[in-house]
Amino acid sequence: MNELQREIDTLKEELSAVKRLNRELLTIQQNQDSQEFSWTGNLGHWYWDFKANKVTFNPLKATALGFKKEELPEYVDFQFFTERLHPDDYERVMDEMRAHLAGKIPVWEVKYRIKTKEGTYKTYYDRGKVTERSADGAPLFLTGIVFDISEFEVEKEELLRKNKEWEVQSKRDKLTGLYNRSNILVKLGQVVQKVNAGKLDTVSLIVFDIDNLEHQNSLFGPLFGDELIRQAGAVIRNTLEETHFAGSFAGGKFLIVLPDTQLKRAAEIADSIRLSFHGNEYTEPAEVTSSAGIAEYQQSETVSQLFNRADRLLDKVKRNGKNQVLAD
């Protein structure tokens, strides 16, 4: 019995020595992490004894989530972290891990959102690899390194948002907020292609123009001309449906693209815009009117031919006294 007790005591001493050694090695590794990977977000290395399901890691990985060292269990398992994964990321992360454990991919490399102690989420980038397998290929031990890239993700999202804003702005006319000349022509071409492909039944085009804009500029100055263009853009934007497109074509002239809209309905829309524009209040005592030519797409017609038909109708309105719409 005494012999057995001595063996037990010896094993306890050896286990304590191993634990002390592990703590020392982990401290050395943590210091090395700080020196070799000192860039922002580095949370250090982790080690996973797969068979025992014990994870040894730099405490930064947990303290960054709001946990104190004393709040962590003596032995942390893999589930301590996976259970904190964002629900939308969980399956993707686990699929990546399973693929690596099975030897289908050389490393486990994944970005995921992980819940903090307070319930918010941070974004981690994790990279690991099986470093030891059994004779039959089963994973025994893994090692890896993890980074907190939350700030980077916030900056990236902000940059993407700004890029989208810049992309929208680059397509827009600064004075009206409608599409600029080149992009409304692109939209018109895309809609015509859809009609030819049978994805849309038809398309109508309104060429809308402010009457006597140059005369208004000479009487009241160019700022009043800008006011008229802005007001016209606002009336057009407020009249159209979400599926319609409009853009500024040239000083005071606008193109309005109406997918799946027949000629009669297009003429009604054009006249509604004309009447609303005429009924607005302006800063100068000017007689403000507008005119429009409307054409519906004909089979095998080019974009230029469609535009020219609508533009010729606009010219006819101008010659016949203005302040009206003409569809044909």
N, C-alpha and C positions, 0 to 999 in steps of 0.2 A: 504493500500500500504506500509505504514511504517512497519507494522507487517510482511508483506511478505519479505521486505528488511532485517529486523532483522533476519528472519529465514535463508535467503540466507547468510548473513554475518556469522551467527552461523555455518552453514554448511561449509563455507569456512574455518573458524577457526578450526573446527573439522578435516577437510581434511588436512589442513596444519599440525595439530598435529599428525595425522596418518602418514603423509609423514616423519615428523621429527623422529617419533618413528621407522618407517621402516628403515630410514637411520641409526639410531643408532643401531638397531638390526642387520642390515647387517654388520655394522662395527664390532660389537661384534663377529658376525659369522665369518667374515674374519680373525679376530685375533685368534679366536678359531681354524679355519682351519690351520693357520700357526703353532699353538702349537701342535695340535693333529695329523695333517697329514703333518709333516715337511719334508717328504722324497721328493726326486727330482721329479719334474713334477706335483706336486699337484697344481691344479688350483682352488680348493675350491668347495663349494656347489652351486647349482642352484635351483631355485624354479619357477615352471610354473603354473600360474593361467590359467587353461585350457579354461574355459568359456570366460574369457577376453582376452585370448591369449597374456598374458604379462609374460615375463621371467625376473626374478630378479636373478642376479648371481654375483659371485665374479668377479671384473673387470679383474682379471688375465686371465680369459677365453678369453677375447677379446684382452687385451694388448699383450698376447702371440702371437696373430695373426697379431700384428703390429698396432692395433688401439689405439689411445689415448682416454682417458675418454671423452673428450669434443667432439670427433668425433662420439660418439654413440648417437642414438636418446634417447629422454627422456624415451620412452617406447619401449623396445626391444621385438619383437615377436619371435615365434618359427622359423619362416622362415628366420630370420636374420642369423641363423646358418645352417639350412638345405640347404639353397640355395648355401652355400659355400662348400657343400660336394663334394668329388671327384665323377665324373659321374659313375665310376665303382663301387662305394660304395653306391650310393644313394638308389637304390631300396632295397638292403639288409638291410640298416639301417631303412628305412621307414617300411619295412615288420616287422622288430623286434618291432618298436614302435607301429605299428597298432595291432600286436598280444598282446602286453602288455596292451594297452588301452582297448582292447576287453576282457581282463581277461584270455587270453589263456595261458600266461606265467606269473610267479610270479613277475619278475623284467625285466626291460629293461637294457640289458647289451651288449655293442657293442663296437667294435673298428672300427675307420673310419679315412680316410684322409680328412683334411679340409683345404681350401685355405686361405692363408694369404693375407694381404692387398697388398703385392708385387706380388702375383700370384703364389708363391711356395706353397708347401703343408707340413703340419705337421700331425702327427698322434695322435689322441686323443683316450683315453679309457673312456667311459661314462657309468655310472651305475645309474639308477633311478627307481622310483617306484611311482605308484599312491597311495597317502596317504589319499585321500578323494573321495568318490563317492556319487552320488545322490541315492535316494531311489530306482530308477530303474537300478542302477549299472553304470550310465554314469560317466566318470571321471570328477572330479572337480579341483583337485589340485595334482601336482606331485613335488617330491623333489629328488635330486640326487647329485652326486659328479663326477667331471671330472679330468682327469690327462693328461698331455702332455707326451706321451711316445715316442716321435720322436727319441731321442737319443738311447733309448732302442731298437727301431726297426732297427736303423742303425747298432748298435752293433750286433743285432741278424742276420741281413742279411749278415754282414761280417763273422760272425761265421759259418753261413750256407754255405757261399761260401768257407771258409777254410775247412769245413767238407767235402764238395764235392771234393775239391782238394786232401785232405788226402785220401778220399775213392778211387779216381782214382789212386793216387800214390801207395796205398796199393795193387792194382791189377796189377801194372806195374813192369816190369823188369827195374831196375835202369840203367843198361848199355845201353839198346836199346830203352826204352820207349814203347816196345810192352808188351802184357800181360805176366805175369809171368807163371811159369809152371802150378801151380794149377788152375789158372783162364782160361788159354787157354783150359785146359781139361774140365773145366766147360762149356765154350762156345761150345766146340765140342759136349759135351753131350746134351746141349740144342738144338743145330741144329739137331742132330740125332733124338731127341724126336719130333721135328716139322716135320721131314720127315715121321716118323712112324705115326704121327697124320694126315698126309695128308695136312699139311700147307705148305710144301715145296716139290718139285718134287724129289730132290736128293741133295747130298752133296759130294764133293770130298775133299780129304785130301792130302796135300803135306808135306812130311817129308824132310826138307831141311837141309843140313849139310855142313859146311866148311871143305874142304879137308885138311888133314895133319896139323890140328891146333896144335897138340902137338909138331910136328916137327918144326913148325914155332916158337912156344914158346921157344923151345930149341935153335934155331938159333938166334932169334932176341929179345928174352925176353918176359915176360908176358904182358907188356904194348902194344907190337905190337899185341899180341893175342887179347887184349881188343879192339884195333883199328879195327881189322878184324870183330869182333862180332858187334861193333857199325856200321860199314859200311854195313854189311849184313842186320842189322835191318833197316837201312835207305833205302837201296835198296828195301827191302820187303815192307816197309811202302809206298814208293813212287810208287810202281808198282800196289799195290792192290786197289780195288774199296772200296767204303764206306761200302758195305754190306759184305765184307770179314773180317776175323779175323786172327791175327797172334800173336804168342807168342814164347818166348824163352823157350825151353824145357830142355836143358842141354848144357854145354859148347860147343858152336858152332853149336848146333842142334836146329832147329826151326820147329814148327808146323804151317801150314797155312790151315785154314778152309775156304772152298769156297762153301757157300750155293747156291743151284740152279745152279750148274756148273757141266757139264758133263766131263768125263775123258779127252776127246780130248782137250777141252778148258783149263782144269787144267794143262795139260802137256805143252801147249803153255805158260801159265803164269809162270810155273816153269822154263822153258827154258829162258824166258825173264829175270827172276831174275838172273839165272846163268850167262847169258852173261853180264848183267849190272854189276854184282859183279866182274866178271873177268876183265871187262874193266876199273874199277876204278883205280885211282892213289893212291899209298900207300907210306908211309914214309920210307919203307925198300925195297930193290931190291928183293922182293920175288915173286915167281910164285904162284899166288893166284887163286884157282879154288874151285868149289863146286859141289855137287851132290844132287840128289833128287829122292825120290820114291813117286809115286802118285797112290792113290787108290780111286775108287768111291764106295760109300756106297751100300751094297747089302741088300736086304730085310731081316729083322729079325736079322741082324748082330749086335753084340754088339760093343760098342765103342772100347773096347780092341781088338776085332777081326779086325776092320777097321784099327786101328793104326798098329797092327802087320803086316797086309798085306802090308801097305805102307812102314813100316820099313824094312821088308824083301827085298822089291824091292830096297831100298836104300843100303842094305848090298850087294846085287847082283851087283849094280853099282860100289861099292867100290872094290869088287873082280875083276871086269872087267876093271879096269884102271881109274876109277873115272872121274870127269869132264863131267858128262852127266846126263840126267834125264831118268827115266824108269817108264812107266805107264802100268798097267795091270788090 
